[in-house]
């Protein structure tokens, strides 16, 4: 598969597909790099540890049941929930990786502007590993 537009991406949280209201999905995976430099080293030395995954999502606010607001707000304080991120919008395959795991809601912001759309942003903290499936 070649490069593609992001408009086909799918995202679900707590078994609710919310890509119909999202306009941005960002997955960030950051490995822990611990410095282990010794006096005799000629440059900084690091070892790679566990990684941290986070999602930043944004979109048009929809207050209906079974949409993003009810799903995300309802999960606050209720522990982790499963996520599925399909950047290609398709099932897992050799050229279509799907990312799955569990995440906690770490922030949720609703913005209403005069003369503009009501939108939301949410940050999800992955709890455990992010699985990259290709089959």
Backbone bond lengths (Angstrom), bond angles and torsions (degrees), N, CA, C in turn:
res aa  C-N    CA-C-N  psi(-1)  N-CA   C-N-CA  omega(-1)  CA-C   N-CA-C  phi
1 X - - - 1.446 - - 1.522 108.28 -
2 X 1.285 115.46 137.58 1.460 121.37 179.25 1.524 110.08 -88.83
3 X 1.287 115.39 -174.42 1.470 120.15 175.84 1.520 109.22 -57.11
4 X 1.319 114.57 157.91 1.457 117.88 -179.16 1.512 110.82 -152.23
5 X 1.295 114.54 164.09 1.461 121.11 176.38 1.523 108.99 -76.13
6 X 1.316 116.13 150.96 1.457 121.00 -178.99 1.513 114.19 -79.28
7 X 1.324 118.16 -6.10 1.459 120.01 -173.90 1.522 113.76 -69.81
8 X 1.332 118.89 -5.72 1.459 120.80 179.94 1.525 112.61 -97.57
9 X 1.331 118.22 -1.76 1.465 121.83 -174.91 1.527 111.24 -62.96
10 X 1.324 114.83 146.02 1.460 122.34 174.83 1.522 108.91 -117.10
11 X 1.337 115.96 145.33 1.457 120.91 176.88 1.514 108.58 -146.43
12 X 1.321 115.87 128.48 1.468 119.22 174.09 1.521 108.88 -128.86
13 X 1.312 114.62 148.55 1.464 122.04 178.37 1.512 107.30 -136.38
14 X 1.313 115.91 130.56 1.460 121.85 -178.04 1.530 110.83 55.14
15 X 1.330 115.71 40.13 1.469 125.24 177.71 1.529 113.67 67.28
16 X 1.331 117.98 18.43 1.472 121.71 177.80 1.526 108.47 -115.68
17 X 1.329 116.29 120.72 1.464 121.29 177.45 1.524 108.30 -74.47
18 X 1.348 116.67 120.34 1.462 119.60 -178.59 1.525 112.29 -120.33
19 X 1.336 117.42 11.45 1.463 119.57 179.83 1.522 112.65 -64.01
20 X 1.339 117.91 -18.63 1.462 119.94 179.96 1.526 112.91 -69.68
21 X 1.336 118.00 -12.55 1.462 120.66 177.54 1.530 112.66 -119.30
22 X 1.336 117.84 -8.94 1.462 120.77 -179.44 1.523 111.82 -83.47
23 X 1.335 115.79 144.35 1.470 120.40 172.56 1.525 111.49 -123.96
24 X 1.342 116.43 2.80 1.455 120.43 175.87 1.518 109.32 -156.36
25 X 1.339 115.90 131.10 1.465 122.70 175.03 1.532 106.25 -133.54
26 X 1.315 116.57 121.45 1.453 120.71 178.79 1.519 109.38 -124.49
27 X 1.333 116.61 118.63 1.459 122.35 173.44 1.525 107.29 -101.83
28 X 1.322 116.85 124.78 1.459 122.00 177.20 1.525 108.27 -119.35
29 X 1.323 115.66 125.51 1.462 121.28 176.45 1.526 106.92 -117.85
30 X 1.327 116.17 119.25 1.458 121.85 -174.88 1.522 109.94 -121.69
31 X 1.333 118.17 112.00 1.461 119.11 176.35 1.522 111.21 -74.51
32 X 1.319 115.68 147.92 1.458 121.10 173.63 1.526 107.86 -77.87
33 X 1.310 116.16 122.50 1.463 121.45 177.33 1.526 108.08 -113.62
34 X 1.309 115.50 107.24 1.453 121.23 -177.58 1.521 109.35 -95.59
35 X 1.310 116.00 127.97 1.458 119.82 -179.43 1.524 110.03 -75.32
36 X 1.332 115.52 131.94 1.465 122.27 179.11 1.529 110.50 -128.67
37 X 1.322 116.18 30.37 1.464 121.45 -177.75 1.526 110.81 -63.64
38 X 1.325 114.88 134.77 1.468 121.56 176.61 1.529 108.98 -108.48
39 X 1.318 116.72 163.88 1.460 120.99 -177.96 1.527 112.65 -57.79
40 X 1.313 118.43 -33.86 1.465 121.79 -176.67 1.534 113.38 -82.01
41 X 1.337 118.61 -9.05 1.471 120.92 -179.48 1.520 110.60 -70.35
42 X 1.316 115.83 148.05 1.471 120.48 179.25 1.524 111.82 -93.91
43 X 1.294 117.44 -4.11 1.464 122.90 176.93 1.521 108.58 -159.37
44 X 1.298 116.34 171.26 1.459 120.96 -178.98 1.522 110.22 -65.59
45 X 1.328 116.67 140.29 1.462 123.92 178.68 1.533 108.41 -121.90
46 X 1.339 115.70 141.00 1.460 121.23 -177.24 1.523 110.24 -135.37
47 X 1.314 116.25 155.47 1.460 122.64 168.44 1.520 107.27 -120.91
48 X 1.322 114.13 145.19 1.460 119.80 -178.98 1.518 109.53 -91.49
49 X 1.320 115.68 130.79 1.460 121.37 178.60 1.512 110.75 -109.99
50 X 1.297 116.35 -148.67 1.454 121.63 178.48 1.522 110.00 -69.04
51 X 1.312 116.45 161.64 1.461 120.31 179.21 1.518 111.18 -111.55
52 X 1.296 114.82 161.02 1.456 124.05 179.00 1.525 107.91 -117.34
53 X 1.317 117.63 131.52 1.458 121.22 176.83 1.514 111.15 -115.63
54 X 1.326 116.32 139.04 1.463 121.56 175.86 1.530 109.54 -139.16
55 X 1.306 115.84 152.77 1.456 123.03 171.72 1.521 108.72 -118.07
56 X 1.311 115.92 139.65 1.464 122.66 166.81 1.522 104.76 -118.59
57 X 1.322 116.68 121.81 1.459 120.80 179.75 1.523 108.74 -124.34
58 X 1.324 115.51 152.00 1.462 120.48 -179.46 1.521 108.71 -149.69
59 X 1.325 114.97 149.02 1.450 117.88 178.24 1.518 112.67 -178.08
60 X 1.318 113.38 -170.01 1.462 121.64 179.02 1.525 109.05 -79.90
61 X 1.309 116.73 130.01 1.458 121.98 -178.38 1.517 109.44 -71.14
62 X 1.313 116.72 134.59 1.466 123.33 176.50 1.508 106.98 -135.80
63 X 1.311 117.36 114.10 1.459 122.33 -175.75 1.507 115.03 -82.59
64 X 1.333 117.82 1.11 1.463 120.59 -178.92 1.526 111.08 -67.54
65 X 1.324 114.61 153.21 1.463 119.25 174.61 1.521 108.67 -59.83
66 X 1.294 116.78 149.95 1.465 125.31 179.82 1.522 113.56 62.87
67 X 1.322 117.11 27.62 1.463 121.81 172.53 1.527 107.98 -118.35
68 X 1.323 116.67 -173.46 1.457 121.60 -173.54 1.512 114.43 -58.79
69 X 1.327 117.78 -44.99 1.465 119.83 -176.84 1.524 111.15 -60.96
70 X 1.310 116.84 -51.50 1.470 120.54 -179.17 1.525 110.60 -63.10
71 X 1.311 116.60 -38.71 1.460 121.25 -177.63 1.525 111.35 -69.25
72 X 1.324 116.93 -51.18 1.463 120.81 -175.51 1.525 111.15 -73.03
73 X 1.341 116.74 -51.02 1.464 119.36 -179.22 1.522 110.60 -61.26
74 X 1.329 116.64 -38.42 1.456 120.76 179.61 1.515 113.90 -65.83
75 X 1.328 117.32 -20.01 1.460 121.00 -178.73 1.527 112.54 -89.22
76 X 1.336 117.83 -15.71 1.462 120.93 -179.02 1.528 109.48 -61.53
77 X 1.320 116.68 125.16 1.448 122.01 -179.92 1.518 114.17 79.63
78 X 1.335 116.62 3.79 1.469 120.25 -178.40 1.521 112.80 -109.73
79 X 1.321 117.33 12.97 1.458 120.24 178.46 1.515 112.33 87.31
80 X 1.317 114.83 -166.22 1.460 120.50 -175.75 1.527 111.47 -80.89
81 X 1.333 114.39 158.56 1.461 121.89 174.00 1.526 107.75 -140.06
82 X 1.310 115.77 156.13 1.460 121.16 -177.60 1.521 111.08 -72.87
83 X 1.353 115.47 146.58 1.461 121.39 171.97 1.516 108.74 -126.71
84 X 1.330 115.04 153.95 1.457 123.03 171.83 1.521 106.73 -136.46
85 X 1.330 116.62 123.69 1.460 122.94 178.67 1.520 107.65 -119.66
86 X 1.328 116.04 119.80 1.457 123.06 178.71 1.530 108.15 -118.06
87 X 1.332 118.47 91.84 1.465 120.30 -177.97 1.530 113.52 -58.59
88 X 1.339 117.02 -30.45 1.469 120.11 -179.70 1.520 112.27 -91.16
89 X 1.317 117.21 -6.71 1.457 120.50 -178.11 1.508 113.74 76.09
90 X 1.318 117.51 9.51 1.460 121.57 -176.64 1.523 110.59 -123.91
91 X 1.328 115.05 165.10 1.458 121.04 175.92 1.523 109.32 -60.86
92 X 1.312 115.51 159.86 1.459 121.31 -178.91 1.518 110.88 -59.04
93 X 1.322 115.19 134.23 1.455 122.21 177.57 1.513 108.80 -160.42
94 X 1.341 116.48 176.49 1.464 121.49 -175.33 1.521 112.76 -53.60
95 X 1.317 118.43 -37.02 1.470 122.04 179.80 1.516 111.88 -111.40
96 X 1.323 116.41 16.91 1.463 121.30 -177.22 1.525 110.14 -139.24
97 X 1.333 117.37 74.27 1.465 118.53 -179.90 1.530 111.19 -68.52
98 X 1.310 115.07 142.52 1.462 122.48 173.04 1.514 107.25 -115.86
99 X 1.316 117.14 140.98 1.459 123.12 -178.69 1.522 108.24 -113.59
100 X 1.325 116.45 127.20 1.457 120.71 -177.18 1.516 110.06 -134.51
101 X 1.309 115.23 162.48 1.457 121.35 177.21 1.515 109.35 163.25
102 X 1.316 115.36 -157.49 1.457 122.33 178.68 1.518 109.05 -126.94
103 X 1.327 116.10 146.67 1.464 120.00 -177.95 1.524 110.78 -145.63
104 X 1.320 113.77 152.57 1.464 123.40 174.45 1.521 109.04 -103.42
105 X 1.316 117.85 148.21 1.465 121.08 174.10 1.525 107.41 -77.82
106 X 1.349 116.84 120.51 1.463 119.45 178.94 1.523 112.51 -104.27
107 X 1.328 117.58 -18.30 1.468 120.48 171.50 1.520 109.18 -162.17
108 X 1.322 115.10 152.22 1.467 121.81 178.15 1.521 107.04 -147.54
109 X 1.337 116.82 122.75 1.466 122.16 -176.48 1.520 109.14 -128.57
110 X 1.326 116.80 128.34 1.462 122.48 174.12 1.522 106.97 -108.17
111 X 1.334 116.50 132.56 1.455 121.56 -179.84 1.524 109.49 -124.27
112 X 1.326 116.75 125.52 1.459 122.40 176.12 1.528 107.86 -119.48
113 X 1.324 116.79 117.12 1.463 121.94 179.83 1.516 110.61 -107.81
114 X 1.324 116.72 139.59 1.455 120.88 173.94 1.533 107.51 -62.32
115 X 1.296 116.93 126.94 1.457 120.64 179.83 1.510 114.19 78.52
116 X 1.324 117.29 7.10 1.464 120.68 -179.11 1.511 110.94 -133.94
117 X 1.287 115.10 177.00 1.458 121.54 180.00 1.527 110.92 -76.65
118 X 1.310 115.87 153.90 1.450 120.98 169.92 1.524 106.22 -86.61
119 X 1.319 115.84 126.68 1.458 121.51 -175.27 1.518 110.06 -128.80
120 X 1.323 115.24 171.66 1.454 119.27 173.35 1.516 110.02 -142.64
121 X 1.324 114.13 157.70 1.456 122.58 169.48 1.519 107.31 -130.95
122 X 1.307 115.83 149.39 1.459 120.47 177.23 1.513 108.49 -144.60
123 X 1.317 115.04 145.53 1.455 121.84 173.05 1.521 107.44 -114.09
124 X 1.314 115.40 132.49 1.454 121.96 179.21 1.519 108.45 -118.12
125 X 1.312 116.73 127.63 1.465 123.00 178.39 1.520 108.18 -95.83
126 X 1.327 116.40 116.06 1.459 120.13 177.56 1.527 108.22 -64.26
127 X 1.321 115.65 134.70 1.469 122.22 179.55 1.526 107.22 -113.94
128 X 1.325 116.28 97.71 1.454 120.97 -174.31 1.521 110.44 104.77
129 X 1.320 116.99 -159.77 1.463 119.53 -175.45 1.525 113.49 -81.28
130 X 1.312 115.33 157.29 1.466 122.84 166.91 1.522 105.33 -98.25
131 X 1.315 116.64 123.98 1.461 120.70 179.23 1.516 108.93 -96.72
132 X 1.333 116.40 129.48 1.472 122.19 177.07 1.523 106.65 -106.28
133 X 1.331 115.64 107.60 1.454 121.34 -177.59 1.531 109.87 -102.73
134 X 1.328 116.18 137.53 1.467 121.40 177.21 1.529 111.73 -125.77
135 X 1.308 117.61 11.32 1.464 120.77 174.42 1.497 110.64 -156.40
